[in-house]
Amino acid sequence: MKKIALALLLASVSVMAADGAALYKKCAACHGAAGEKAALGKSAHIGGVDAATIAADLHGYKAGTTNKKGMGALMKGQVASYSDADIEAVSAYIAGLK
């Protein structure tokens, strides 16, 4: 019985894992499908930037401590609902964009 409960728990955790591609869909409106656009003509292109850099920036935007090119308030609203797992997943996805 314990093995079944553990298997169900692990299955539910993997189903709930953050999906970077799905999370990135709202980012694509400004950053482009491959992260190739300068969002609102201000940001750098984010496609292919390493995951650690993206994650650090997103955590900073969420905390309100990052304000690159005056985009802090806008980005804070974009990532406010992201969990740490969401940030890691979308950062890994962005790092894979070329």
N, C-alpha and C positions, 0 to 999 in steps of 0.2 A: 504493500500500500504506500509506503514512504517513497518507493522508487517511482510510482505513478504520479504522486503529488509533485515530486521533484521534476519529473519530465514535463508535466503541465506548466509548472512555474517557469522553467527554462524556455519552453515554447512561447509562453506569453511575453517574456522579456524580449525574445528575438523579434516577435511581431511588433512590439512597441518601439523597437530601435529606431532612432531617427533616420530619415531618408533624406540625404543631402540634396539629391536631384529634385525631390518634391519641394523642399524648403527653398531651393534656389529659384523656383519659378517666380516668386514675387520680386526677387532681386533683378531678374532678367529684364524687367520693364525699363530699368534705368541703366543697368550695367551691360545689357546685351546677352544673347543666348550663350556666348562663349566668353563672357567677361571682357569683351573687346571694346566696349564703349566707355568714354569718360562720362560718368553719371552726371547729368545736368551740366555737362561741359566743364566740370570741376575736378572730378576724381581721376586718379590714375587708372589705367586698365588693370583689372584684378585677375583676369584669367591667367592661370599658371603661377601666381604668387604662392610661395610656400604656405602650407597649412598653418604652421605656427604663427606666422605673421598675420594671416587673416584672422585666426582665432584671437590673438592678442588685441587686434583692432576691434573686433566685434565685442569682446568682453569690455573693452574700454568705452565703446559707444554705449553699451547697455548700462554701464556704471555711471555714465555721464562725465567721464574723465578724458575722453578723446574727442577732439574737435578738428579733425583734419580738413583743411580748406573750407571751414565754416559749416561743415555738414553734420556736426555733432547732434544737434537737436533732431534733425530729420532721421539720421541713422538710429538714434536712441529709440525713436518710435518704431522703426522697422524691426529692431531686434528685441524689443521689450518683452515679448512673449516667448523668446527662445530660451530653452533650458541649456545647461552646459553641454548636454549630449547633442542638442540641436546645433549649437555653435560648432562643436567638433565635427559633426557630420557635414554641415554646409561648408566648413573650411576645407575639409578633405576633398569635397566635390569641386570646389573652386580651384584648388591646387591642381586638379586633374584637367582643367579646361585649357585648351590651347588655341 
